[in-house]
Amino acid sequence: MARTRRRCQRAPDPGAVLARLGSPDPQDRVRALHGICPCAAGFPLYERFRGEVQRRQKDPDPRVRAAALHVERDACEIETIEAGLDRAAEQGWRYSDSGWVRRKRLRQGTGQWLSA
């Protein structure tokens, strides 16, 4: 079985995301939420739609609520990791890799895998 290389995806158009978040179809709303998850799209898009993500946590459809909670959990987890890396870099701890965060954000912003 051939393995395919995963590529970073470009952030979706904010207007299209907003339209999909307001869709009457729950599956469209779930896809829109997964498209703005900070683990995939990065923090700028997530922060732009953070209020919408919080509103979707009270959606009547349980799949939409679960997707919204996933987005919030990922955002909290990534923030915690970044804060730990920043603190480790400030303390000069050997196992810190603050360059990882910078490279990850570059990949998210450009959609390209960059050399280390």
N, C-alpha and C positions, 0 to 999 in steps of 0.2 A: 504494500500500500504506500503510495507516494505521499510524502508530507508536503504540505504547502506552507510557504513562508507567510506568516502574518505580517501585515503592514499596518502602520499607524493610519488611521483614517482622518481625513480632514473634518473639521467641525462643521456640522450642518448649518444651513442658513437659519438665522434666528427667527425670521418671519415664518418659515415653514415649520419650525419646531413649535412655535406658538399656535399655529393653526392645528397641528396634530395633537397638541395638548388639549385643545378645545373640541376635538372630534367627538361625535356621539358614539363612535366605535371604541370600546375599551381596549382592543388590541392595538389600535393606532396610538392611544394614549400611553400604553405600556412601551411600545417601540420608541416613542418620543422621549420618554423618561430614560430609557436605556441609552439613547443617543446623546443625552446631556450629562450622563454620569461622569464624574470627574476622573474615574479610572480609564475612561475611553476618550473623552473630549477635553479634559483639562478643566481647571478652575474658572477661567474667564466665562465660559458658557454656562457652567453650573451656577456661578454667582449671579449672572444676569437673570436666571430663571429660578432662583432659590425660593422666592415667594410662591411661584407656581408649583414647585415640588412640594412645599409644605401644604398647599391647598389640596394637592392630589392625595395626601395622606388621609383625607376624609372622603375620598371618592366612594361612591356606592359599590363599585366593583372591587372585590378583594385582590384581584391580580394587579390592578392599578395601585392600590394601597401598598401592596408588597413591593412593587417596583419603586415607588416613591421612598419607601423605607430603606430599600437597598441603596438608592442614590445617597440618602443622608448618611447611612452607615459608612459607605465608602468615603464620603467627604470627611467624616470625622476620623476615620482610620488614616487616611492620607495626611491630614493635618497633624495627627499625633506623630506619625513617622517623620514628617518634615520638622516638627518642633524638636523631636529627639535628635535628629541629625544636626540641626542648628546648634543645639546645646552641646552635643558631642564635639562639633567643630570649634565652638567657643572654648571648651575645656581642653582641647587638644588631645582627645582620646584617640587611640590608634585605630579603632575599628570604625570610626566614622567615615562616611562616604558622601559628603555633602555635594560632590560633583554629580552624583547619581540624580539628584533632584534637578539640577540644571540641565543635564542631558535629557531627562524625561520630559521636561517642559519644552525643550527644543524639538524633540520628536513630535510632541503633541501640536506644537505651533506650525511646524513645517510639513508634517505628514511623512517625513523621510527618516529612515534609520541612519543615524550619524555615527561616524567612527568615534571611538573613545578618545 
